[in-house]
Amino acid sequence: MTGARAVTGWALFGSELSVLYRRRRTWALLAALAAVPILIAVAVRLTAATRGGRGPAFLDQITQNGLFVGVTALILSIPLFLPLTIGVVAGDTMAGEASHGTLRYLLVAPAGRVRLLVVKYLGAVVFCITATLSVVVAGTLVGVLLFPIGPVTLLSGDTIDVPESALRLLWIAGYVTVSLLGLSAIGLFISTLTDVPVGAMAATIVLSVTAQVLGALPQLDWLHPWLFTNYWLGFADLLRQPPDWTSFGDNTLLQLGYIVTFGALAYGRFLTKDVLS
């Protein structure tokens, strides 16, 4: 029986990923994210050609080393672009099925409400990974094409070679992905509250912006450690030698707290929701 349930769970998960990545909307979101580093690199390239490389420090670093394109694109994408795409996917998880009338058929099949919630959330997690990698990979490729590539000087003043720099970039991508997991859980919960996907998407995105605004207010210092956005830009510690994983650990614990809390809320709501009538 346990083996049969596991097979059903994996089949449902595979079906979820298939549906998610067959949608034009999903690829449009990923393309929009990939366009961010491309636009940055092209703009810096053109500006450097006309102004002799003068400009803000981080843009000047891009002209000297194309590996900085991916990091710069992530920094610019974290406040709005990444949360927007995650909000769209997470907000659509349950509400999308309900609006299309397919939710009741998924529950009639041997899926189960708990398994369906877990699969929907894992699908959102996979999209988080894909979204972050879209920015990093596109940034790295366009950086290689338009700018020189060489050793990178870390914030600690140490210099690392290109392979280790690429590894650090993957670490940062992993950090950013973890940062988005709490938002995905919030979106999943909101998605169980409504049958209107657009409403769930908008609410998730608005909460993301609101949390960042609250995090920028010094009068609310007591609240900042509890905001799911608090450590979103804390990956700078990974650009030191040796890397400091304290922020990564704190961020992981915070996001885990949001996953457990809003996962439980989503379970409580979905368990009592009438979707079969």
C-alpha positions, 0 to 999 in steps of 0.5 A, a space after each residue: 500500500 505504501 509503495 502504491 501511494 509513493 508511485 501515485 505521489 511521484 506520478 502526480 508530481 510528474 504530471 504537475 511539472 508537465 502541466 506547469 512547464 507546458 504552459 506558455 505563461 511559465 516560459 514567458 515568466 522565465 524569458 522575462 527573468 532571463 531578459 533582466 541580465 541581458 538588458 543590463 549587460 547590453 546597457 552597460 556595454 553600450 554605456 561603456 562604449 560611449 562613456 569610456 567605462 565610467 559609471 557606478 562601481 558595480 557597473 564598472 565591475 561588470 565591464 571588467 568581469 562578465 561574471 558580475 552580470 549574474 550577481 547584479 541581475 539577481 540583486 535587481 531581480 530580488 525586490 520585484 521580478 522574482 517575487 512577481 513570478 513566484 507570486 504568479 505560480 504559487 498563487 495559481 497552485 490551488 486556485 487555478 485548479 478550482 477555477 478550471 473545475 479540475 480540482 474535484 477530479 484530482 481529489 476523486 483520483 487516488 491523490 488525497 488532499 495532503 498529497 495534492 498540497 505537497 505536490 503543488 508546493 513542490 511544483 512551486 519550489 521547482 519553479 523557484 529553482 528554475 526562476 533563479 537559475 534563469 537569471 544566473 545562467 542568462 547573466 553568465 552567458 551574456 557576461 561571457 559574450 560581452 565582457 572579459 572573464 577572469 578571477 574575481 575579487 571577493 568582499 574580503 579582498 581575496 581573489 578566487 579563480 573562475 571555477 570557484 567564482 562559478 561555484 560561488 554564483 551557484 551558492 548565491 542562486 541557492 541562497 536566493 532560491 531558499 529565500 523564495 520558499 516562504 513566499 511560495 508557502 504563503 502563495 499556496 495558502 492564499 490560493 486555497 482561500 479563493 477560486 480566483 487565481 488572479 486574486 491569489 497572485 495579486 495578494 501574494 505579490 502585494 504581501 511581498 512588496 509590503 514586507 519589503 516596505 516594512 523591512 525598510 522602516 527603522 521604526 519597525 526594527 523589532 519586526 524585521 527579524 520575523 519578515 520573510 524578506 529579512 535575509 533576501 539580500 544577505 548572500 553577501 556573506 558568501 562572497 567572503 573568504 572563507 564564506 560565512 554561512 550564518 546568514 544562510 542558516 538564519 534565512 533557512 530557519 526563517 523560511 522553514 518557519 514560514 513553510 511550516 506555518 503557512 503549510 499548516 494553514 493551507 492544510 487546515 483550510 483545504 481539509 475543510 474546503 468543499 470542492 466536490 459539490 
